[in-house]
Amino acid sequence: MPSKATNKVFKRKIYERMLEWKRDQHGTTALLIRGARRVGKSTIAEQFAKKEYESCLIIDFAHVSKDIMRLFEDTSDLDYLFTQLQLAYHVNLVPRKSVVVFDEIQKQPLARQAIKYLVADGRYDYIETGSLLSIKKNIKDIVIPSEETRLDMYPMDYEEFRWALGDEATIPLLKIVFEKPKPLGDAVHRKLMRDFRLYMLVGGMPQVVNDYLDTQNLSIVDQRKRSIINLYDDDFYKLDPSGVTSLMFHAIPAQLSTNASRYKVAGVVEGGRVDRLLEEIAILKDSMTTNICYHANDPSAGLSLNISQDQFKLFCGDTGLFVTLAFWDNDFTENVIYQKLLTDKLNTNLGYVYENIVAQMLVAANNKLFYHCWPTETGKRNYEVDFIVSRKAKICPIEVKSSQSTQHVSIDTFMKKYSERVLHRYLLHPKDIRKDEDLLCLPTYMASFL
């Protein structure tokens, strides 16, 4: 790791939504920010608390004394609770002008349960941050408060990444082009793809982006990503000492590389079946380290109504971590994917990296993930549409290509089968914008606009 790293505070889109909560709720709900570890929840909560309030009191339940923890065992006397907290943290709280931040709230479930009474008391605003908030261990024997406004926080999306690099112009300009599609030209497109491939390598975890900006050294970036993955493993083993959850997480790149129509748990866990691994799958989902994509059995506007709970694909929540995970057992110097991605020599066998980044971008744009596959006429292989999104009571199928191939048989066949249900159809690939009849072919960096 760099010895003199500067911990930058990055501009994040969630800040505007936090402002909306403060303006609209007036303390009638607590704000709960959910997200994976190291995604930036604590930083944004502290930044918001210090900038938008006269004073703030921040309790990090991951690093707090037993005395502070015990205060939440009995919250019947709120005057006593607030006095003790102000004395302990040397903070003067001002009614309706101060905020209390409960960081890593999953470490003290009783504090979360107390939100109902704290909000009803009305003196201060409350912000909670946490991960693994629905796991049995973290909600056992407590009443989950309904007085919460929940916001999900993801790794930095591509626009936030460009902001971090000092570029606030590219994404708005690309949005204009997307709305009236025309080719960008070879020189412009090549530069935009080179910039985007850097995002695929570095990813959107703030500490990793910080290291890249400080050092421009992808070896150091890789070290940081490995430390975050190790942190995830520690969390998985605490919740599942058998190691199955960690094993399933590490197997994501290998599972995607097979081009199978689903995540095959039996290929990861001996004798594994989805119905026997529901708790492990729940940990992966609730940790927000993964994005789960369900098979839509009958692709229509109500996608979530017709899914197979046992037929799904798993993607890493951050593609930068995915790249490191794909070569977990290799030293950085042997990690050919870095060189291949940067030099645009990623072969079709590594196309799953593009699928992962599209999944990440769709989720960051508030889409749930669905896909659809069906057998070919011979029955020897499957057609597959990688992603489907719902728009205006219709659906938009999306096919992802990592190569220069111009073929798109699956999405063409899908169109013939479900033409009355389709609003638009898209092909995402590493090439410039073009139209092939009603199929809009877009560069991968435009995925977030779909």
ABEGO torsion letter per residue (X at the ends): XBABBBBBBBBBAAAAAAAAAAAAAGGABBBBBBEBBGAGAAAAAAAAAAAABABBBBBBAABBBAAAAAAAABAABAAAAAAAAAAAAGBBBBBGABBBBBBGAAABAAAAAAAAAAAAAGABBBBBBBBGAABAAAABGBBBBABBBBBBBBBBBAAAAAAAAGBAAAAAAAAAAAABBBBAEAAAAAAAAAAAAAAAAAEABAAAAAAAAAAGBAAAAAAAAAAAAAAAAAAAAAABAAGAAAAAAAAAAAAAAAGBABBBAAAABBGBBAAAAAAAAAAAAAAGABBBBBBBABBBABAAABBBAABBBBBBABAAAAAAAAAAABBAAABAAAAAAAAGABBAAAAAAAAAAAAAAAAAAGBBBBBBBBBBAAGABBBBBABBBBBGGBBBBBBBBABABABBAAAAAAAAAAAAABABBBBBBABBBBBBEABBBBBAAAAAAX
